[in-house]
């Protein structure tokens, strides 16, 4: 990697770098690339793992409560307790 490469990356990222910053980034990039080379030289072991794929989702089912349990909310109960409602809808203050 060379200074031209750092300048090109800086241009693509639309950032301005001083010459000292370019040198520092060049050193950092060189050390990163050297580390990657070391990793590439490591022996790769064949690891076989058995994965079983299964669906973790359940089917949606409608289960009405008959009779509703105490403490549960219903649409009618909420509308009844709300301070302001009209035609089955809750009325709130205009935001915008």
Legacy VTK file of the C-alpha trace (Angstrom):
# vtk DataFile Version 3.0
C-alpha trace
ASCII
DATASET POLYDATA
POINTS 96 float
0.000 0.000 0.000
1.266 3.479 -0.863
0.395 7.084 -0.048
-1.555 7.287 -3.325
-3.821 4.503 -2.057
-4.458 6.386 1.198
-5.193 9.571 -0.751
-7.619 7.667 -2.971
-9.413 6.224 0.068
-9.584 9.684 1.650
-11.058 11.079 -1.556
-13.654 8.289 -1.693
-14.541 8.935 1.963
-14.589 12.679 1.231
-12.277 13.535 4.081
-9.236 15.785 4.097
-6.041 14.440 5.611
-2.787 16.176 6.424
0.427 14.566 5.266
1.160 13.347 8.803
-2.312 11.768 9.023
-1.728 10.062 5.672
1.554 8.623 6.929
-0.084 7.414 10.136
-2.942 5.763 8.232
-0.436 4.157 5.856
1.412 2.622 8.826
-1.877 1.404 10.324
-3.003 -0.102 7.024
0.350 -1.836 6.551
0.099 -3.408 10.010
-3.503 -4.482 9.343
-2.532 -6.069 6.023
0.410 -7.829 7.696
-1.929 -9.234 10.336
-4.287 -10.482 7.619
-1.358 -12.243 5.931
-0.559 -13.972 9.223
-4.156 -15.122 9.580
-4.198 -16.428 6.013
-1.161 -18.600 6.766
-2.839 -20.394 9.657
-3.824 -23.987 8.915
-7.521 -24.475 8.489
-8.996 -27.521 10.131
-11.966 -29.194 8.567
-14.713 -28.904 11.087
-17.854 -30.841 10.449
-20.869 -29.766 12.367
-24.291 -31.186 12.008
-27.011 -28.609 11.937
-30.645 -29.470 12.014
-32.850 -26.858 10.494
-36.305 -26.442 11.883
-38.917 -23.769 11.854
-39.055 -21.868 15.132
-42.219 -19.991 14.230
-45.598 -21.150 15.366
-48.819 -20.827 13.488
-50.930 -17.813 14.400
-54.190 -18.848 15.940
-57.048 -16.785 17.233
-58.012 -17.846 20.710
-60.883 -15.748 22.039
-61.358 -15.635 25.769
-64.790 -16.724 26.887
-65.501 -15.226 29.371
-62.764 -12.561 29.519
-60.560 -12.909 32.581
-60.731 -10.271 35.291
-58.163 -7.557 34.752
-57.968 -8.096 30.974
-58.680 -5.196 28.670
-61.131 -5.104 25.825
-61.606 -2.447 23.175
-64.904 -1.411 24.709
-63.429 -1.147 28.202
-60.566 1.042 26.970
-62.891 3.337 24.983
-65.211 3.568 27.994
-62.369 4.628 30.305
-60.654 7.022 27.872
-61.399 10.694 28.557
-62.435 11.529 24.989
-63.766 9.174 22.308
-66.021 9.357 19.281
-67.539 6.650 17.050
-65.452 3.919 18.655
-62.146 5.805 18.283
-59.967 7.501 20.884
-59.656 11.241 20.378
-56.272 12.809 21.142
-54.842 16.290 20.772
-53.510 17.286 17.367
-49.729 17.023 17.282
-48.889 18.971 14.153
LINES 1 97
96 0 1 2 3 4 5 6 7 8 9 10 11 12 13 14 15 16 17 18 19 20 21 22 23 24 25 26 27 28 29 30 31 32 33 34 35 36 37 38 39 40 41 42 43 44 45 46 47 48 49 50 51 52 53 54 55 56 57 58 59 60 61 62 63 64 65 66 67 68 69 70 71 72 73 74 75 76 77 78 79 80 81 82 83 84 85 86 87 88 89 90 91 92 93 94 95
